[in-house]
Amino acid sequence: MIKFLKIFGITLAVLLILAYFYILLPVWGVPFNGQRHGRPPLTPSWALECWLWEDDENTAARVDELLRGYKEHDIPVRTILIDSPWSLRYNDYEVDTVRYPHPEQWFPALQDSGYRVVLWTTSMVNSYSKDTRIQHSEDWYNMARDSGFLCGNGHQYSWWKGRGGFIDYTNPAAMHWWHGLQQQVFDLGIDGWKLDGTATNFSSSLGPVPLFYQKTHKGLMTARQYMDHYYRDEYFYGLTRNPQFVTLSRAMDRWYHPEGFAPIDASPVNWVGDQEHYWVSDEQIDKKYQGQQKDIALKGIRGFESAIRNILHSAKKGYNIIGSDVAGFSGRHIPPRLYIRWAQFSTFCGLFLNGGHGERALWKRSPQELEIIRKFSWLHTELVPYMYHYVVTGHRGEGLLMRPVKGDHQYLFGDNLLVAPIYVDKLSREVTLPAGTWRYWFDDTKTIRGPVTFTREYPLDEFPVYVRQGAIIPVNVSRGYTGLGDTASAGYLTFLVWPAGTGRFDVFSEGGKKKTSLQMKQEGSSLTLSLTGEKRPHILRIHLPAKPEKILLDGQDISDRCRYDATKQKLIIKTRRYNSGKYFITLKDEEGSMLER
């Protein structure tokens, strides 16, 4: 019996060791790979603006049609994402000129029109590519394999776009060849890669048993190690070609990668996917949905709620600029109210990624969708200075953009906004506000004292967003859709101010090297606002209960050139030039006591 137990114990120990090295270590990265993350990089501000793409018709003509329509209907687009297939095969980086004619003129023309361009790619060298113009490319693959450019001596893996081998990032000759291929599109002025998730499949096999290792130029490598090479090497090399280069990569949306797909220090922009055009996740699906089309990548029905959950899990891990495909990636028909609510949620994410399958030409959908999504797209664009502050502080280790808090999928968006997403098809939502004084973003004339939990209805053109009393929020306004200004606000930095006590907000220039700071001090019936740092034309929109008695700028009375909106309770001051930038505002004593009410 003792002998049997001894043999059993030894056998169990061996099995546990094998399980660790062949399953847990390569896939989960336990224990040390969970500590592989650094601080998030400095995401360029352009990547915080609205992205657009669709995956039903991959041609230049379709891109031109979408961009023309968005411009005609005044819907903001900064980045156009071109998904697969755009190359002749995966991944030769040669533009398919049937789908995208005259790339040497077309790509620069997009840049000249103010757009940024991001191309889909992976780490695969395919012998067969199922949806490209060149499908069978065994000779090209064999050349790469025979040259030693591929991992595992050219071990092939079947993936969703065909079959091929993994480029070997540890082989200098392979990288010279790979970068030479990429230079074809770097010469066209591209701004980033969408790095799809092939690296997670990095493996070999022992008969039917998968082994999450492959041999590379520098020795055996695990799947986790290869994933880190993939995301880091592609991002950092891209920066040598374009100093504002980004990679769009996966954060956390799979149970088997609880430490995240991409290392945070090589994750300027992240998305979670791939959801279908449904409201709720597979855990909440009713029987009536069973048997319908499954999500392409997740092999299960997943919806809006799962995107929110994965984004908040990613934020908790430390990813900074995160989003999802607005309305979901897969499926044919996008329910209108789902499109609206998902766009509203994405407004208060670092990444606003409007794309996937389904009709993305909003003018071909309902007038209500066009009007509301345009309004929230502009609101997201206006919030870029606020979001970029947290790009800089996140990079410095001082505070991230999204932080989950108590409440059903609730989170802080920066320090000053609380968001409670509506992810079911109804108007009502329970909201839990933390301690402090809060105002509803879409009607801030009344205060709400927290901590408090309540339920109320939110019409389709509004969303559960609350601003903290004492907040300073900088925005760039150039349109009138959101009510924060109009076309005359263009060229000015607008500060939204809800006075209470003392506060400060820093608006950083690109790269964080310069800043403009607004400091606030409220005492009784007086309010002092001081601008320091880089001088900028600005507009102050200050929430006040009544028209001020006196307004001074650098000691000079400017009351006659300020406007007070009694309906919205806003004092509006517009200044192009100033000396020290110190405002002193006084109310009548009885009105000053109402500043926080």
N, C-alpha and C positions, 0 to 999 in steps of 0.2 A: 504494500500500500504506500509506504514511504517512498519507494523507488518510483512508483507510478506518479505520485504527487510531484516528485522532483522533476521527472520528465515532462509532466504537464506544465510545471512552472517555467521550465526552460523554453518549452515550445511556445507558451504564451508570451514570454519576454521577447523571443525572436519575432513573433508575429507583430507585436506592438512596435518593435524597432522598425520592421519592414513597413508597417502602416505609416509610421512617422516619416520615414525617408522617402517613401514612394507615393504617399497621398498627402499627409498634412504639410510637410515641408514645401513641396513644389506648389501646392494649390493654396493653402491657407497662409503659408509663410509663418508658421508658429515656431518659435516665439519671436525671433528677432526681426523678421520682415515687417511686423506690425509697427516697428519703430523706424522704418526706412524713410518716413516722410520728413521733408524740410518745410520751410515756410512757403506760402504761395508766392508766385512771382508777381512782378508788376505788370498786370494785364493792361495793355494800351486802352485808352478811353474809347477809341472807335469800336472796340469789341463789346462795349457795354450798350451800344445803340442796337437798333432792331436788325435782326437777321431774317433772311427770306430764302426759302427753297421749296421745291416739291419733287416728288419721285415718281410721277406718272408719265412724264414726257421729258426725257433728258436730251434736250437740244438747245442750241443757241437761240433758235427762233422762239422757243417757249420762254427762255429767260428774258429775251427782249420784250416779249408780249407782257409778261408779268411786271417787269420794271416800268414799262411804258404806262400800264394801267395804274400801278401804285402811284406814279408821279402825277398822272391826270386826276386821280382822286385824292391827292394830297395825303397819302399814307406814307409815313417815314420808312425808308429802307437804307441801311448803311452798308450791310454786308450781304453779298449773294453767295450762297453755298452751292457748289456744283457737285452733286453726288454721282455715284457710278451709274452707268458706264460713261466715262468721258475719254478714256484712253483706248488704244487699239487692243490691249490685252492687259492683264493684271500681273505686275505693275511695271509697264515699260515707260511711263510718263511721256508718251507720244500722243498728242491730241488727235482724236478721231475727227478728221476734217470733213467727214460726211455729216456728223452730228453738230460739229462746231467749225464751220468753214472759216477760213482766213484767220486763224487764231492770232497771228502776229499783228493784226489790226484790231480784232474784236476784243481781246483782253485789255490792251492799253486803252481802248475807247471806254471800257467800263471804269477804269481808274480815272480817266480824264473827266468822267461824269460824276466823280466823287464817291464811287462805290469801292468797297474792299472785296476781294475775291478769295474764297477758301475752297480748296479742292479735296475731295474724298481720296483716301489712300489706305493701304495696309502694308504689312511686312512680307507679303507673299510674292513669290516668283512662280507663275502658273505655267503648267504644261497644257492645261485646259481651262478656258474661261467661258462660262456659259452664256453671257449676254453681251460680249464685246464683238467688234467687227471681225477680229482675228480670234477664233475660238480655239483652234488647235495650234499649239506653239511648242511642240516637243523639242524641235531643234534649238529654239531659244532657251528653253529650260535646261536642256542637256548641256548647252554651252556654259551656263551659270553653274550647274552641278559639277561638270568636269573641271572647271576653273577653281573649284573649292570655295565658291561664293555662298554656298547654302549650308545650313546646319544639318547635322545628322547624315553626312555624306549624301545629301539630296533626298533624305526620307520625305516622301510625299504625304500630304494630308488633304482629305476631302473637306472643303468648307462651303459656305453658302454661295460662293461665286465661282466654284469650280474645284480645281485640284492643283496643288503645287507644293513647293518647299519654302522654308523660312530663310530670309536673308540673314547672313551671319554678321551681326554688328561688331563682333570682336576681330574680324579679319580686315586689316587695312586695305588689302587689294579689293575685297568685296565692297568696302565702303567707297573706294575710289570709283569703282564701276557704278555703284548705286547713285552716288552723288552726281556723277556724270549724266546719268539718265534724268535725274531730277532737275538738272540745270536747264533742260529744255523748257520747263515751265517757270522756273525762277526767272529766266530771261524774259518771260511774258509779264513779270511783275506781280506774281501771286502773293497773297498776304498770310496764308496759313494752310494747314492740313486739318481735315477731319480724320482722325486716326481711329478707324473702326477696329473692333475687338478681336482680330485674328490671333493676337499674341497669347490670349488665354488658352488657345488650343495647342500651344507648343508642347509636343509630346512625341514619343516613339512607342514602340510596342514590342511585347514579348509574346508572340502568338496572338491570342485574343485579348491579352492583358495590356492595358495602356500604361506606359511608364512616363511620368511627367519630367522627363529629362531628354536632352539631346546632346550629342557631341558637337562642340564648336571649335573654332580655331584655337581658343585658349583653354580647352578642356570641357568637362561636363558642365552643363548649365541647367538649372531648374526652370520650370515655367514662370515662376515668380521673378526670377532673375532676368529672364528674357523679356518679360513684360516691362520691367524697369528700363532695360536697354532700349526697347522700342520707343517708349514714350519720352525718355530723356534724350536719347540720341537724335530723334527726329525734331524735337523742339529746339535743342541747343544748336544743332546744325542750321536749322531754319533761321535762327537769330543772326548767324554769320552772313546770311544772304540778305536779310531784311531786318533792321533793328526793331521794327514793330511787328515782327512775326508772331503768330499765335498757333497753338494747336488746340483743337476741340477734341477732348478725350472723355472717356467714361470715368465717372466717379465711383459711387457705390450703388449698384442696382442688382446684385446677384448674391445670394446667400453664401455661395462658395468662395467669395472674395470679400470677407468682412473687413479686410484692411484696405479695400479700394483697388480699383484697376490701375489707374495712373498714379505715380508718386506725386504728392502735392506740389513739390518744388518744380515740377515740370508740367503743371496743370494751370495754365493761364485762363482757360475756359473749359467748363465741364458740362456734359449733359447726361441725363439718365433716360433709359429707354429699354425696350421699345414698346410703348403702350398702344392699345387699340383705341378706337374712337368710342370709348365707354366711360361712364361716370365712375364706377367703383371697381375695386380689385377683385381678383378671383376668390378671395376669402369671403366676399360679400355677395357674390353672384347668386341670383335666384335660379331655380331650376328652369325657368323659361328660356334662359340663355344657353343651356346645355346643347351641344351639337352644332353651335354656330362656329364660324371661322375662328380659328385660334390665332393668337398673336404670332407673327412671323418668327420673331427671335426668342420670345419667352416661352413658347409652346404652352400657352395658357392665356385665358382671357384676363387681361390686366387693363386698368383704366386710369382715370384722372387721380383717384385717391392714391394709387400706388406710386405715381409720379411725385406727388407731394411728399409721401412717406420717404421715398428714396432720396429726394432732395434734402429733406431735413436730416436724415441719417448721414448724408454726405457732409452737410454743414457741421453736424456734431463731431464728425471725424476731423474736420479742419479744412475741407475744401472751401473755396471762397466764392468764386463766380460760377454759379450753377443754374441750370435750367432744364427744360424738357421740350420736346416737340409740341408746340401749341396745338391742342385738340387731339394729340396722339399721332403716332407714326403710321399705323397700319389700319386697313379697312377702306371702304369705298365712300361711304356716306358719313359726313360729319354732322351730327345734330346741331342746329343753330345755337341753342342755349349753352350747349357744351363748349362750342367754339368761343362764345362770349366769356363764359366764366373762366375758361383756361387761359384766355388772353389776359384777363384781369389779374389772375394769379401771376402770370409771367411778367406782368408790369412790375411786380414787386419781387422779382428774382434778378440776379445779376445778368443772366442770359435770357433774352427774349428771342426765341428761336421759332419763328412761324414757318412750319414746314412739315413735310411728310406726304403721305398719300391723301387723296381727297382734294376737292376744289379749293385752291388758295387765292383765286381771283375774287376778292371780296365784292366787287361790283357785279359779279354774276350770281352772288348769293342774295340774301335778303337785305333791304335797306337798313333794317335795324342792326344787323351784324356789321355792315359797313360803317355806320355812324359810331357805334359803341367801340368797336375794335380800333377804329382810327383815333378816337379820343384817348383810349388807353395806350395805344402805341406812342402817341405824342407825350403822354404823361411819363411813360418809361424813358423816352428820349430826354425830357426835361430834367429828370432825376439823375442824369449822368454825373454832374458835379458832386452830388450827395453820395452816389455809389462809389465814385473814384476815390473819395476820402477813405473809404474802407478798403479799397485796393492797396493804398499806401500804408494804412495802419496794419492791415493784415500781413503785408510783406514785412513790416517791422515787428510783428508779433504782438501788436497792441490792441487788436480787435477786428473780428471778421464781420462781413456784411449781414449774414443770416444766422440767428441763434434761436433754436427751439426753446419755447417757454411752456408753462403750465397752460393746459387747454387742448382741445381736440385739434391736433395738427397746427397749432398756433406758433408764431415765431416773431421775433423782433427783426425788423428790416433796418439795420443800423441801430443806433441807440434810441431813436426818436419815433419810430413807427412800429405799431403792432398790427400784424396781419392775421386774420382768421379765415382761411380760404373756404369758400362754398364749393363742395365737391359732390353734392347730390343735387338732383333736379328739383329744387324747391327754393323759395325766396327766403325762408327763415333760417336763422343760424344762431346757435348759442355761442356767446363770446365771454371769455374770462379776462378781465383787465387786472393787471397787477396793481400794487399800491401806488398811489400818486393821483394826479389830476390829468384827465385825458379829454380830448375832443374828437368828435367824428370828422374824418377828413372831408367828407362831402357836405357837411353842414356843421361848421365849427363854432357856431354862435352860442352853444351851451357846453358846459363842462360836465364830466362824469367823474365821480370820486371812486377810486379803487382802494382795496381789492373788492371786486364785485363781479358776479356772473349774471347774465341776463340773456334773453332771447328777443330778437326783433327781426323784422323783415327788411330786406335789401332789394330794391328794385333792380332790374337788369342793367341799368346804366350806372349803378353804384356797386360798391364792394366793401366788405368789412375791414376797414383800415382806420386806425385810431392814432392820433398824434399826441405826443406827450406835451403837457403844458411846460413851457420853458425851452421848447425846441427852437433851434435855428436850422433851417433846411435850405441849402442853396439849389437853385434850378436855373437852367438855360431855357428861356421861353422865346418862341418865335411865331406862335400861332395862338388863336383864341379858344381852341376846343376845350381846354381844361379849366378855364376861368382864372388862371394864374397870371394872365397878361394877354398880350395880343402881338400883332406883327411889329408894333412900335417897340416891343421889348427886345427885339433881336439886337445883338451886339452889347447887351447889358447883362451882367450877372445879377439875378434876382435872389434876394434873401427873404424867405418866409419866416416870420418871427412871431412866436407866441410868448410874450414876456412873463417871466417869473424868476425872481431871485437873480442869481448870476449864472452865466453860461458862456460858452465859446464854441465856435466851429471853424475849422481850417479847410479852406478850399485849395487843393494842391494843383500846381501846374503839371504838365506831362512829365512823368518820372519822379515827381515829388520833390524836386530840388528847390522850387519856389512855392510860396503860398500867400494867400490873402486870408486874413483872419478877421472874424467879426466877434467882438466881445460884448456881452450884455450885462447890465446891472440895473435892477429894478428895485427902488426903495420908495414905498408909499405911493405918492402921486407923480414921481419922477422916474424917467427911464433914460439911461445913458447907453448909447451904442457907439463902439469905437472900432474903426477899421485900421488894421496894421498890415505891414508886409507889402507885397506887390500891389500897386494902385490899379484899380479896374473900374470902368464905368459900371454903375450898379443901380438897382432898384430895390428899395426896402418896402415890403408889404407886411405891416405890423398890425397884429390883432389888438385893437383898443376898443373899449366899450363906448367911447364918445370922442368927438373931435378935440384934439389937444388945444390947450390954451396958448402954448408957445412952442415953436420948434426952432432950435438953433443948430447950425452946422459951423463948427470951428469958430464959435462965438457970434456968428452972424445970423440974424433972424431970417428964416426962409419960409415962414408960415404961409406967405402968399403964393408960393409956387409948389405947394404940396396939396394933395387931394385926399379928402376923407369920404369913404363910401359907407354911409350910415347903415345901409341894408346888410352889407357883409361885415360891417364893423372893422374896416381896414383903412389904415393910414398908408398912403402910397407916396413915396418920396423917390424922385428920379434924379440922379446926379451923374454928370459926366466927368467933371473935374473937381478936385478938392485938395485942401492942404494937408492937415493932419488926419481928417476923416473922423472927427468926434461929433456925434449928434447928442443933443440934450433936449428931451421932450417932457413937457409938463402937462398934467391934467388938473382939473379942479379937484380939490381934496376929496370930495365925496365920490368922484368918479375914479380916482386913483385906487381906492379901496376895492374897486370892482374888477381890477385887472385880471384876476384869476377866476372870475365867476363865469 
